Amino acid sequence: MKFNESRYSEMIYKRCGKSGISLPIVSLGLWHNFGDVDDFENARKMIFRSFDLGITHFDLANNYGPSPGSAERNFGKILKEDLYSHRDELIISSKAGYLMWDGPYGEWGSRKHLISSLDQSLKRLRLEYVDIFYHHRPDPSTPLEETMITLDHIVRQGKALYVGLSNYDHIQTEKAANILNELGTPMLIHQPKYNMFNRWIEPDLLNLLEDKGIGCISFSPLAQGMLTDKYISGIPANSRAANEHGFLQPDEITENSVDKIKKLNQIALNRNQSLAQLALAWNLRNNAMTSVLIGARSVEQIEENVHCIDNLNLTIEELKMIDEIISED
């Protein structure tokens, strides 16, 4: 298949912390819409169009689907059949830590779980290695040293080129980063949830990542679709809030949240942007943020989101207005 020859000049790439790796500032997450319950041909089209737009980073996890593992399996099929000649142009990531199989070794951060899970992921992806392997969440029971030593071991085995963390707070992240530095496998990146409605990483985690030269890629930058114009007039039948497999619940679409969405949407319209584009630009305003992970149900959503790069600059007045709207009770 022939792809857009201008894709790399049309996308913006940013250095990931102090590493040698650059990521597109918009990356594609396969958390939803790439599983067994979804349309495979639509998934294929979304992967193709993403790459055509210069998106080189595709983010997965062992349990993405549903069913768990099916997103990796489907992406692996697309990669082998259609994209394998472009493998060295891609950054493919996976994760382990959430429940994946029954028994005491099916989740968390033990050496047993992480190595077994990555081996399973590589088989589903039909790959010899992933570019980035994350520990998906902190483990309150396993010593942090065991988890970090395992990540170091995975890199030395050649099963991952880089390692990262997800959902760790700033104290946990600093401890983990120090251990990894001592082992000689620096942490490449952190993947936290971050959007206008969920700013928990400010300022401590963002400051830490920037100080230590660690990249940051946010998931759920559109708050599961709430930071779009989708819910201004109710809950559409094809939305995440209406999807039985989705994480966004209908009771989260409150009168207060819709009022905020409408006001934010007006700021976006004044900038000749969609609300989604404004929300992504806002997410990327911080120098510590390397990339945003978008989710998508259609090619059109991907195209819309990528066009956030057309207007990334936010004025002081716009930022102040956004803060005031978000802070309203």
Number of C-alpha atoms within 10 A of each C-alpha: 5 6 12 12 11 11 16 16 10 13 19 17 19 15 16 23 23 14 15 8 14 19 22 22 27 30 25 24 22 22 23 20 24 30 24 16 14 16 12 17 11 15 23 19 13 23 23 20 19 22 22 19 22 24 27 27 24 20 21 28 26 25 24 23 24 18 13 17 21 21 30 29 23 19 24 21 17 20 20 14 10 13 18 15 10 11 13 10 13 17 20 20 22 27 26 28 24 18 15 18 13 8 8 11 18 19 21 24 28 22 19 15 21 26 18 14 23 23 16 15 25 20 14 19 26 16 17 11 22 23 18 22 29 26 27 25 19 20 17 9 9 13 11 18 13 13 24 28 16 20 28 22 17 21 19 13 11 13 21 24 18 24 26 26 27 23 16 20 16 18 12 14 21 16 13 21 22 15 20 20 13 9 14 10 20 21 28 25 24 25 22 24 17 20 22 17 15 13 12 14 18 11 10 12 22 21 15 17 23 16 12 15 18 23 28 26 25 23 24 20 28 26 18 20 19 24 29 20 16 16 19 19 9 11 14 13 9 10 16 20 22 15 14 9 14 15 12 18 13 13 8 12 16 12 11 11 18 19 14 22 21 19 15 24 22 15 17 18 12 9 15 12 19 22 27 28 25 28 25 28 23 20 23 23 15 10 13 21 24 26 28 27 25 26 23 22 18 14 17 12 14 22 15 13 22 23 19 22 18 10 13 16 13 14 9 9 9 16 13 12 15 18 12 11 17 17 10 10 7
